[in-house]
Structure formats: structure tokens, C-alpha cells
Amino acid sequence: MMMMMMMMTSPPPSSALSSSSSSSLRRSNRSNRRRKSNNIGVESKFHFLPPSSESFGTNAISDTTTFLDVARACARRLRLAKELHPSGKDAQIIVGIAGPPGGGKSTLAKQVCRQFRKLERRKNANNNNNYHDDVNTNTASSTRGRGGGGVNEEVEEDEDEDEENENEQNNNNNNNNNNNDSAAYLTTDIAIVPMDGYHYYRSQLEKMENPQHALAKRGAPFTFDSERFVNDIVNLRKTGSGSFPSFDHGTGDPVENDILVEYKRHKIILVEGNYLFLPEQPWSRLLDETCFDEAWYVNCPVDEATKRVIDRHIRTGKTKETAELRVYSNDLVNAKLVDANKRFADVMIPNAKRFS
């Protein structure tokens, strides 16, 4: 079973900077992050976790390591962080996930959600079984194969493999479809807020000074409504709730108010996007104001991520020549920018080449 390694430095501050904090303090905060950038995979902000929790050595990543191994390790890490959080059951954990275009951050976020919910279901099932065992008999422990009251991770690794290979869909819009209030109370729900929902609409790009350039460079930082995105994430950090847009790849435009996050329900939030760690305003507020309890970087090499984006364009109907022109003139530039700022991450998510 694969587990992630966090190399240690001084942990960053645990609370957000107040609105009255001076610009010099914000610069100092960024400077501290730069100083710890010599190490890849610095110490987590989850300093309350046991040192051995969900860590696997850098040499453990091999051709046999799968994407699901990594996603499961991330999910277990989040569950343990929720269980051991100093603030108790009311704690809401927000994780920022960045990576280059094609690096797999969106796919990771979706799969981590799926694996986290599996762990929660098994935990609740085990708790219910233990309750009935205590009430009825003491003999079931010898016949139940799920290990008493904890999650049997070895069983989890081997079961439902066909299900794991399905094309995972983002279930954020279905988070509120469960009308069983008791089930909602027992389960820590998890939601994804994607930066993609903050793309400027095509109609907005067409009104820019150089619309042809803006459309050709779609995906670059200036083609996102960064002020709105940052303000929404800062407000999410403060209130624990919010309404967020998703992105419809069919129409190529955002879908407003498509993702609802509620503090009472959603205790794990994954915010994913390319530019979460940029040191320029307004993006830098995300780190300066400690919007994320942890900052994860999907450490996919730029060359590999670039090839994935080319393949993605070809699958959508573009010719190889058109796909390569698009990627080398835009996506590769963006990927290098994102990769240059991965030093601000708290946790490096290893790149697994195999899905399953």
C-alpha cells in the first residue's frame, strides 16, 4: 500500500492574516514560502498528524504505483486530518490543489472525493455493526471480516476494481440530493470548487482590446476572472459556505451557481486550478491570507503534461498539427509558469503513470 512522504521544515502559520495586516507582513509570508522552497514536499500544515501518517518514500514511486494508490492515500490523509483536527467535528478543511494543464489535478480531486466517500461509508457501516454487536451479542466479532471497527484498507484495495475504472464524474451537484438527514449528519461530505468555472465567457474575451489574442490564449492567467475567484475563495475561508460556477466543456463557458458549499454539510473542500500559487496579485492573496489548510501540487513533469494536453485536443477532433500549435504557443507556456511556482506547495503529490 502506497503512502506519501512530507519532508520537514517549519510549519506555516495556522490562521489567516487579518484584514488589517500590513503589506510588509504579506511580503514576509511569501518570503518564508520562498525560503522553504529548496525542499520538494515540505512539512504539512497538518502538524497534528502522526509523523508516519500517509507518507511514502520518494523511491516508492515505480511503474507499479497507480493513480488510484495515490488518490486513496490522499483520501486517507484527509479522513485522518478530519478525525484528529484540533478544532474537533466542526472543523472545515480546505485544500488547494494546483498543477500544470494536463497534470491530472481535476482527475485527482474527483477520485479523492470518491475514495473519501468510500472510506466514510465503510466507517459508518462498521460503526453501525459495532453498535448492533454491543446490543445483541459479543460473537459477531469472530465472524465479521471487516476488522472490528476500523476500515480494513487491504480489503478496500482489492475490491470494486471494475467500478474504479469507470469514467468518474464530478458529483458536486449531487451533494444535496441525499434526503436522509441522519446519513448526512453521520457522513463528512466533500466538495470540489474548480478554478475553471472562473474562465471569462467567450463573449467577454471577444470584447477585449485584442479579442483574437485573448481567445487564442484562453487558459492563461489573464483569461480568468481572478479577482472574483480569489474573493470567492477568501469568503469561503471566512464563512465556510458559498455558491460557485462550474465549467461546461461542451459550450466552452462557465455555468453560474452550479456548485453549492454549505458549512454544516461540507467539511472537506478541494479547490483545484492551475494558478493557486502564483505570487502576483490577486492570486497571491490565496496564500497570504491562508485560504488553504494545505496546498497540494500534482507533480507531473511539464513534458508529460504537455503530451497529455495534445492528446486531449486530438480526441476532441483537432488535427495533430492544430493541437501542437495550440499547446506549444499557449498551454506549454502556462505549464512552465505553474511549475515555476510549485515551491509554494506544502505537499507534493507524486505523478503515477498508471491509472490502475
Protein Blocks (a to p, Z undefined) as FASTA:
>chain_A
ZZddddddddddfbdcdfkbcfklmmmmmmmmmmmmmpghiadfklmbcfkgopadfklp
cfklcfklmmmmmmmmmmmmmmmgmnlmmlccdddddddehilmmmmmmmmmmmmmmmmm
mmmmmmmmmmmmmmmmmmlmmmpcngojaccfklmmmgoklmmmpccddfklmmmmpmbl
klmmmpccdddddfklmgccfklmmmmmblmlmmmmgoiaklpcfklmmmmmmmmmmnop
acdddddfknopacehkbccdfklmmcdcdddfklmbcbdfklmmmmnopafbdcdddbd
fklmmmmmmmmmmmnopafklmmmmmmmmmmmmmmmmmmmmmmpmbdcdddfbfZZ
